[in-house]
Amino acid sequence: MVHRIGDGDQEAFAQFYRRTRGLVYRRVLAIVRDRGYAEETCHDVYLEVWRCAIGFDERRGSVLTWLRMLAHRQAVDRVRHERATMDHNHSWGSRDYQPPTDVVAEEAVRHDERDALRRSLTHLTALQHESIALAYYSGLSYPEVAARLGVGLPTVKSRIRAGLEHLKTDLSEPLN
């Protein structure tokens, strides 16, 4: 019957569907656990049967094994797709949420933080300051900073790491 479906026999396909729809639906429903999704997924399974019947090889397994495998694969794909969509929608909604803010207070805090950073940058060595400025303010990669300064990559990494460590220490101290 599957070979006839592969040849485009619609009556063979209808007969195959009538004989196997219960098996496929139960298999899919056990995985997706939602009747609506199960019905849509079964539709996808039978579309796959129609498209792939021509390549069915009974030496690799029985028709029912092949059909169960198609149903299982489609159901798992549906669950993965729905989970990814749900995760995407949740993360989008989380990022989109903005609690009410006191704009004046936040601007004052940003201004103080900017001043503190400027003061801390003056405590760095000239080489550390230049390396950090190129990497973080000019957006250059570490290899690009090394090329611009004419020094090796390990030197740039060391300067930036030491400078950032100094900034971290300096900025964590309370203001007097």
Backbone torsions as a table, in degrees:
resi	resn	phi	psi	omega
1	MET	NA	-39.8	-179.3
2	VAL	-64.8	-36.0	177.4
3	HIS	-65.7	-36.3	176.8
4	ARG	-66.5	-38.4	176.8
5	ILE	-62.6	-42.6	177.8
6	GLY	-59.9	-28.4	177.7
7	ASP	-85.2	1.0	177.2
8	GLY	92.5	16.4	-179.0
9	ASP	-76.2	106.3	-177.1
10	GLN	-69.5	-34.0	178.7
11	GLU	-66.7	-39.7	176.6
12	ALA	-64.0	-38.6	177.7
13	PHE	-64.2	-44.6	179.6
14	ALA	-62.1	-42.1	179.0
15	GLN	-65.4	-43.8	178.0
16	PHE	-60.1	-43.8	179.1
17	TYR	-60.6	-48.5	-179.0
18	ARG	-59.9	-37.5	-176.9
19	ARG	-76.6	-27.3	-171.1
20	THR	-115.6	-5.0	-172.7
21	ARG	-61.0	-37.3	179.3
22	GLY	-64.1	-44.9	179.1
23	LEU	-60.4	-47.3	-178.3
24	VAL	-65.4	-45.0	-177.7
25	TYR	-61.6	-45.1	179.5
26	ARG	-62.3	-41.7	-179.6
27	ARG	-62.7	-46.8	-178.4
28	VAL	-68.0	-45.5	-178.5
29	LEU	-60.8	-35.7	178.9
30	ALA	-62.9	-26.0	-178.2
31	ILE	-94.9	-48.3	-174.7
32	VAL	-83.1	-26.3	175.3
33	ARG	59.9	30.0	176.9
34	ASP	-147.3	124.3	-174.7
35	ARG	-61.3	-41.8	-180.0
36	GLY	-63.1	-47.7	178.4
37	TYR	-64.7	-35.5	-179.9
38	ALA	-63.8	-42.9	179.5
39	GLU	-63.9	-44.2	178.7
40	GLU	-63.2	-41.2	-178.4
41	THR	-67.3	-38.3	176.7
42	CYS	-61.6	-39.5	176.0
43	HIS	-57.5	-45.0	178.9
44	ASP	-63.4	-37.7	179.2
45	VAL	-61.3	-46.7	-177.6
46	TYR	-71.9	-27.9	171.5
47	LEU	-64.3	-40.3	177.9
48	GLU	-64.7	-39.8	176.6
49	VAL	-59.2	-46.9	-178.8
50	TRP	-60.5	-42.6	-177.7
51	ARG	-74.2	-34.6	-170.1
52	CYS	-104.4	-3.6	-176.9
53	ALA	-58.5	-32.6	-178.5
54	ILE	-62.9	-27.8	-179.1
55	GLY	-95.8	4.8	-179.1
56	PHE	-63.9	133.9	-179.7
57	ASP	-126.3	108.7	-177.0
58	GLU	-65.4	-15.0	176.6
59	ARG	-70.1	-22.0	-178.5
60	ARG	-90.2	-9.3	179.0
61	GLY	155.8	171.6	-178.4
62	SER	-77.6	166.4	178.6
63	VAL	-62.1	-42.8	-179.0
64	LEU	-66.2	-37.0	176.3
65	THR	-64.2	-44.5	177.9
66	TRP	-60.7	-45.1	-179.5
67	LEU	-65.4	-42.9	176.7
68	ARG	-61.2	-40.7	179.0
69	MET	-63.4	-43.8	177.1
70	LEU	-61.2	-44.5	-179.3
71	ALA	-64.0	-44.8	-179.9
72	HIS	-61.7	-47.5	-178.5
73	ARG	-61.8	-45.1	179.5
74	GLN	-64.1	-39.6	-179.6
75	ALA	-66.9	-43.0	178.4
76	VAL	-64.5	-42.0	176.7
77	ASP	-60.0	-40.1	179.0
78	ARG	-63.2	-45.0	179.8
79	VAL	-62.5	-44.6	179.1
80	ARG	-62.1	-42.7	-179.9
81	HIS	-63.9	-46.1	-179.3
82	GLU	-65.1	-39.2	178.9
83	ARG	-65.8	-42.9	179.1
84	ALA	-64.6	-40.5	178.5
85	THR	-64.2	-43.1	179.6
86	MET	-64.0	-44.0	178.8
87	ASP	-62.8	-41.8	179.4
88	HIS	-63.2	-47.4	-179.3
89	ASN	-63.4	-38.4	179.2
90	HIS	-66.4	-45.3	-178.7
91	SER	-68.2	-35.1	177.5
92	TRP	-63.9	-45.2	179.5
93	GLY	-64.3	-36.6	179.6
94	SER	-67.6	-41.8	179.9
95	ARG	-71.4	-27.7	-176.7
96	ASP	-77.4	-23.2	-176.8
97	TYR	-71.1	130.7	176.5
98	GLN	-131.7	112.5	-179.8
99	PRO	-67.2	157.2	178.4
100	PRO	-59.2	142.0	-177.1
101	THR	-131.5	157.8	173.4
102	ASP	-95.3	99.6	-172.7
103	VAL	-61.2	-40.6	-178.1
104	VAL	-65.6	-46.2	-179.9
105	ALA	-63.7	-42.6	179.6
106	GLU	-64.5	-39.5	178.2
107	GLU	-64.3	-38.8	177.8
108	ALA	-64.0	-42.6	178.7
109	VAL	-64.3	-45.5	178.5
110	ARG	-59.6	-40.6	179.7
111	HIS	-63.4	-45.0	178.2
112	ASP	-63.2	-41.5	179.8
113	GLU	-65.9	-39.5	178.2
114	ARG	-63.2	-43.9	178.6
115	ASP	-63.5	-42.0	179.7
116	ALA	-63.1	-40.6	178.8
117	LEU	-65.6	-42.8	178.5
118	ARG	-60.6	-43.8	178.5
119	ARG	-62.7	-42.4	-179.3
120	SER	-66.5	-35.9	178.6
121	LEU	-62.4	-29.9	179.6
122	THR	-71.4	-17.2	179.3
123	HIS	-85.5	-7.9	178.6
124	LEU	-80.1	160.6	172.1
125	THR	-69.7	160.5	-179.4
126	ALA	-60.3	-38.5	-179.4
127	LEU	-68.4	-40.1	177.3
128	GLN	-65.1	-44.9	-178.5
129	HIS	-60.3	-46.0	-178.9
130	GLU	-64.9	-42.4	-179.7
131	SER	-63.7	-44.8	179.9
132	ILE	-66.9	-41.3	180.0
133	ALA	-61.6	-43.5	179.6
134	LEU	-65.8	-39.7	-177.2
135	ALA	-74.7	-45.7	-170.7
136	TYR	-98.1	-28.5	-179.2
137	TYR	-98.8	-31.7	178.0
138	SER	-94.9	-10.3	175.9
139	GLY	75.2	21.2	179.8
140	LEU	-81.6	149.3	173.8
141	SER	-76.1	164.7	179.5
142	TYR	-57.9	-44.6	177.0
143	PRO	-61.5	-35.3	178.4
144	GLU	-68.6	-38.0	176.9
145	VAL	-62.9	-44.4	-180.0
146	ALA	-60.0	-43.5	179.7
147	ALA	-65.7	-41.9	-178.9
148	ARG	-63.9	-38.1	-177.2
149	LEU	-89.2	-10.6	179.4
150	GLY	71.9	32.5	178.2
151	VAL	-127.3	170.8	-179.7
152	GLY	-74.9	156.7	179.0
153	LEU	-59.4	-43.1	178.3
154	PRO	-59.7	-34.6	179.1
155	THR	-65.1	-45.2	179.4
156	VAL	-62.4	-45.8	179.7
157	LYS	-60.0	-42.7	179.7
158	SER	-63.8	-44.7	179.5
159	ARG	-62.0	-46.2	-177.8
160	ILE	-66.6	-43.9	179.5
161	ARG	-60.9	-45.3	179.5
162	ALA	-65.2	-41.0	179.3
163	GLY	-65.2	-43.0	179.2
164	LEU	-66.0	-37.2	177.4
165	GLU	-63.6	-41.4	178.2
166	HIS	-63.8	-44.1	178.8
167	LEU	-62.3	-40.6	179.7
168	LYS	-61.1	-46.2	178.9
169	THR	-64.9	-46.7	-177.2
170	ASP	-63.5	-42.1	-177.5
171	LEU	-76.8	-18.7	179.4
172	SER	-84.2	-12.8	178.5
173	GLU	-75.6	139.1	179.9
174	PRO	-67.9	146.7	178.6
175	LEU	-73.9	142.5	179.3
176	ASN	-95.6	NA	NA
